[in-house]
Amino acid sequence: MQNPSGAVTGPRLFQVGTPGTTHPYLLNDMLSKVYNNLMTRSNTFGVWLTVGFFQVIDDSTTPVKLGPEIGASTATNIQHRFFCLIDRTQLVLPQLTRSATAVTQAQLNQPIWISVGTLNGIQPGSILVVDRGNLQNNEETVVVTAVDPPNNRFQATFLRLHSQNFGITMPGNPGPQPQFDPSSPDYLPVVPYWETLQ
């Protein structure tokens, strides 16, 4: 990668020094240091799903033995197709609780107590995502510094404003979701796009 308005013989992106005069190892020294922090792996996936209907030949075995697809011989088979994007970085446990207090301008950048309906396993050191999916871009991650179980409250430092009744959740794998609905706002951060194709 090179600056399009720069000289043809000029340094490329991440090169330090002058090409032709600086030793090649030193020229690319910054890139070699950055390389250990880059990867081609991603937490975003495209998922294609096809559901077909098949005749059950023997239901006494596990798994059941399937026969031909229903309607395939007459070209009247029905298949449902689905596509979605999954952002695995947004996986969180179901909403734990809601706040009973707001975070005001005067409370920012200092430890404050937040009252909640129930602590639901929140403890010192817990990482919480608050105002998840908020349209005003108030979502933030905080670390719990103390809890007060008798009064159902926890202490954390906030950098953004939050109105009363903001949602509180915790990063993690929520496990199977038997009532999964991709159109639900609860799943929007994890499934930002989906489409029923057929």
N, C-alpha and C positions, 0 to 999 in steps of 0.2 A: 504494500500500500504506500502510495507516494502522494505528496501534495501536488494536485493538478496544476496549480499556478506557480509552483517552484521550479527550480532548474532540474533538468533531466538527470544530472549527475549528483543532485542533492541527496541527503539522507532519507531513507524510508521511515515509515512509522516505527517507533521504538528504537531506532538506531541512534547511537550516541557517538559523536565524532564526525569525521569526514570520510566518505567512501574513497578508497584509493590510497589514503595516507594512514588511516587508523587500522590497526591489526583487525582482521575479520572477527576474531573471538571477542575483542573488546568492543567492536562496533555493535555487535548483537548481544552484549552483556545484559542489558535491561530486559530484552525479550526472553533470554534464557532464565532470568530470575522470575519473570511473570509466568512462564510456561507451567511451573509446578502448581499454580493456582487456577489454571484453566482446564476445562474438560469438555468433552463432546456429549456427555450425558445430560439428560434433561428430565425435569419432573412434569413435563407437559406431554400428553399423549393424545393421538387421534384414535378413537375406538369405533369400529364398524361391527354391527351386530345383525345377524340374520336369524330369524326364527322360522323353522319349518315344522310341518305337522306330519308325523309318521305313524304308520300302523304298528300296533303292539302285537307281536307274534306270541311271546311268552312272558307273562307277568309274574311267573313263579320264581324267576331268577332275579338276582341283584347284580348289576343293573338289569332292567328288563331288556328283552331282545326285541329290537325294532326291525320292521319289515320295510317295504318300499314307502316312499313319500306319498301321502294321500293325494290323488289326482295327477300324479306325475305321468302316468301312462296315457292320460287323455289331455295333457297340457292344461289342466284346470287347477293345478296345485297353487296354494296360497302361501306366500312367504312375506313376513314382515321384516323390513329393513330399517335400521336406525344408525345414525352417526352422531358422535358427540366429541367434544374436546374435554379432556380432564386435566386439571391443574392440581397435581398432588401436593404442592406446597401449601395449599389452602385447606388441607384436611384438618378438621378440628372435632373435638367431642361435641355432642349436642349441647345446646346452650345450657350452661350450668345454672345461671341465676340472672336476676336483673338488679340494678342498683336502686336504692331508695333515696340516694343523695346525688347531687350534681357536682361536677368539677368546674369551679369558677376561675376566672382570670387570676384572682389573688392567690389561688391555691396551686398554681402551676410551679413545676420545678422544685417541689418540696414534698416530703412524705405527708400524706393525708389519710384519714380514715374514711372508708367507704362502707356504708351500711347496705346489706343485701338481705334478701328474703331468707336464704339459707346458704351456708358456706360450701356445701356439696363437695367436700374433699379439698377445698382451698387451704393451703398451709404455707408457712414461710418457705420461700424459694420457688413457689408455683409460678409458672409463666402463664399470664392471662392475655387473651385478645379481647379488647373492649371496643364497643361500637362497631363490630364486624360488619362490613358491607355498607357502612354509613355513606350516604350520597354526598354529604358535606366534607368527605375525606377526613373524618375524625378518627378513623380506625387507628389503633396503636396497640403495641405490646408492652405490658408492664410486668415487673417482677414483684411478687408479694414479699414485703419485709417483715410483717408481723400479722398475727390474727388475734381476734378477740371473740372466741366461740360463744360465751354467754350473751353477748350483744349482737351476734351475727354480723361482724364487720372485719375488714382486712385493711392493712395499710400498704400503700404503694406510692410511687412518685409518677405523676402524670405530666406529659408535655403538651397535651391538647385539651381543649374544652370539651366537656360532655354534659349533655342535659340529663335531668333526672330520668330514671328508668332505662338507662342504657344497658344493652345486653353484654353479658360476660360469658366467655367460653374459654376453652383450654385447647392448645394444639395437641393433636394425637390422632390415632386411628380409631374412628368411631365403630369399626366392625361392621357386620352386615346391617343393611338398612331395608327391612322387609316392606316398609311403606314408602320406598324411594319414589320421588316425583321430580323429574328434572326441571319442571316448570316452577317448582317452589322456590321462593326467594332464599330459603335457608340453604339451598344447594348451589345458588348462583356463583359464589366464588370458586367452587370446585368444578362445576360444569358450566363454564361461561357461554357455551354454544351447544345446541343440540337440534337435531332435525329428524323427523320421521320421514324416511325416503319412500316407503311403500307400505 
